[in-house]
Structure formats: C-alpha cells, structure tokens
Amino acid sequence: MSMGNIGKSVIIKGELSGSEDLTIEGQVEGKIELNNNVLTIGTNAKIKAQVFAKTVVVLGEVSGNITASEKVDIRDNGSVDGDITSPKVAIAEGAHFRGAIDMNRSGGAPKADPKPAAATPVKA
C-alpha cells in the first residue's frame, strides 16, 4: 500500500482527496477526503478543514469537523476543535478536544430490548 506525505513547509488551500494513506505535517485549509484510507495529522500540522477518512490519527492541531468510518484517535499532544463522528473515538490523556462526539454506528440496526424467556412448565 502506498503512503503520501505532505511536508511541514507545505500549505494547501482548497480540496485534498486521494486513495492512499496520507501523513500531513504542513497546513491545510478547506476539505480533506480520504474516505477509504488512514489520515495522520502530524505533530507540526495545522489543519483548518472538514476531514473525511476511514481512520484519523491526530498528533497536531485540527480545527474543523472530523468524520471517520472506523476510528478517530487523538494522541498525547493532539488537539481537535470541532465535532467528531465515528464509531470509535480514543482521546489520550494530555490531548485537547472541544466539540461534540457522535459514536452512532451507521449501518447497524439498534438492538432490541431483551425480552425475558417464557417459562417452560416442568413435568415431574
């Protein structure tokens, strides 16, 4: 599997999309779409964008909403200001997060309330 890298001196304004895992160390403003891939926001990165990916790992700063189909992982010094929508969310001790979290598992039907089993008569 190939992996892209955006260096810390790179500034992107607009839409960023792709079909490979990507690490960003620079600045991105706009929209990032890696729907079937892993996006790593590096320790030097400053992101002001709507983010869509399979998995998002945050080591740097993100201002904007994050939507991940598998997991969002905010690591030790990572920072997120925005809402997160993902079935799994991990926030490390020392991380910064301000926003709302929606962990609704899309595609899964809500579980029905368990009903007690009917009593079966016992014959002696």
C-alpha positions as CSV (number, residue, x, y, z in Angstrom):
1,M,0.0,0.0,0.0
2,S,1.3,3.4,-0.9
3,M,1.5,6.3,1.5
4,G,1.7,10.0,0.8
5,N,3.4,12.7,2.9
6,I,2.9,16.5,3.0
7,G,5.9,18.2,4.5
8,K,5.8,20.8,7.2
9,S,6.6,23.7,4.9
10,V,3.7,22.9,2.5
11,I,0.5,25.0,2.7
12,I,-2.6,23.7,0.8
13,K,-5.8,25.7,0.4
14,G,-8.8,24.0,-1.2
15,E,-9.8,20.4,-1.5
16,L,-7.4,17.5,-0.9
17,S,-8.5,14.0,-1.8
18,G,-6.9,10.7,-2.5
19,S,-6.9,6.9,-2.3
20,E,-3.8,6.2,-0.3
21,D,-2.8,6.7,3.4
22,L,-1.6,10.2,4.0
23,T,0.5,12.0,6.6
24,I,0.2,15.8,6.8
25,E,2.9,17.8,8.6
26,G,2.1,21.1,6.9
27,Q,-1.0,23.3,6.8
28,V,-4.3,22.5,5.0
29,E,-7.3,24.8,4.8
30,G,-10.5,23.6,3.2
31,K,-11.6,19.9,2.9
32,I,-9.7,16.6,3.2
33,E,-11.3,13.5,1.8
34,L,-9.6,10.1,2.1
35,N,-12.7,8.0,2.6
36,N,-11.1,4.6,2.5
37,N,-7.7,5.4,4.0
38,V,-5.8,6.5,7.1
39,L,-5.1,10.2,7.6
40,T,-2.4,11.1,10.1
41,I,-2.2,14.7,11.2
42,G,1.5,15.1,12.2
43,T,2.9,16.9,15.2
44,N,3.7,20.0,13.2
45,A,0.4,20.1,11.2
46,K,-2.2,22.9,11.5
47,I,-5.4,21.8,9.8
48,K,-8.5,24.1,9.3
49,A,-10.7,21.7,7.3
50,Q,-13.6,19.4,7.2
51,V,-11.9,15.9,7.4
52,F,-13.4,12.7,6.0
53,A,-11.3,9.4,6.2
54,K,-11.5,5.8,7.3
55,T,-9.2,6.4,10.3
56,V,-7.9,9.8,11.5
57,V,-4.9,9.9,13.9
58,V,-4.3,13.4,15.4
59,L,-0.9,14.3,16.7
60,G,-1.1,18.0,15.7
61,E,-3.9,20.6,15.5
62,V,-7.3,20.3,13.8
63,S,-9.9,23.0,13.6
64,G,-13.0,21.6,11.9
65,N,-15.3,18.6,12.0
66,I,-13.9,15.1,11.6
67,T,-15.9,12.2,10.1
68,A,-14.3,8.7,10.2
69,S,-15.9,5.4,9.1
70,E,-13.7,3.4,11.5
71,K,-11.9,5.4,14.2
72,V,-10.6,8.8,15.4
73,D,-7.5,8.7,17.6
74,I,-6.4,11.9,19.3
75,R,-2.9,11.3,20.7
76,D,-1.0,12.7,23.6
77,N,-0.4,16.3,22.4
78,G,-3.1,16.3,19.6
79,S,-5.8,19.0,19.5
80,V,-9.2,19.0,17.9
81,D,-11.7,21.9,17.9
82,G,-14.7,20.5,16.2
83,D,-17.3,17.7,16.1
84,I,-16.3,14.1,15.7
85,T,-18.5,11.5,14.0
86,S,-17.0,8.0,14.2
87,P,-18.0,4.6,15.7
88,K,-14.7,4.5,17.7
89,V,-13.1,7.5,19.4
90,A,-9.9,7.5,21.5
91,I,-8.7,10.6,23.3
92,A,-5.3,10.2,25.1
93,E,-4.5,11.8,28.4
94,G,-2.9,15.2,27.6
95,A,-4.9,15.6,24.4
96,H,-7.2,18.6,23.8
97,F,-10.7,18.2,22.5
98,R,-13.5,20.8,22.2
99,G,-16.7,19.8,20.4
100,A,-19.3,17.0,20.3
101,I,-18.9,13.3,19.6
102,D,-21.4,11.2,17.7
103,M,-20.5,7.5,18.0
104,N,-23.5,6.2,16.2
105,R,-22.5,3.1,14.3
106,S,-24.0,3.7,10.9
107,G,-25.4,0.6,9.1
108,G,-26.1,-1.2,12.4
109,A,-29.7,-1.6,13.5
110,P,-30.4,-0.6,17.0
111,K,-30.5,-3.6,19.4
112,A,-33.9,-4.6,20.6
113,D,-34.6,-4.7,24.3
114,P,-34.0,-8.3,25.5
115,K,-37.3,-10.0,26.4
116,P,-37.5,-12.5,29.3
117,A,-37.8,-16.1,28.1
118,A,-41.3,-17.7,28.6
119,A,-41.5,-20.0,31.5
120,T,-41.5,-23.7,30.4
121,P,-43.6,-26.0,32.5
122,V,-41.6,-28.8,34.1
123,K,-43.1,-32.3,34.2
124,A,-42.3,-34.4,37.2
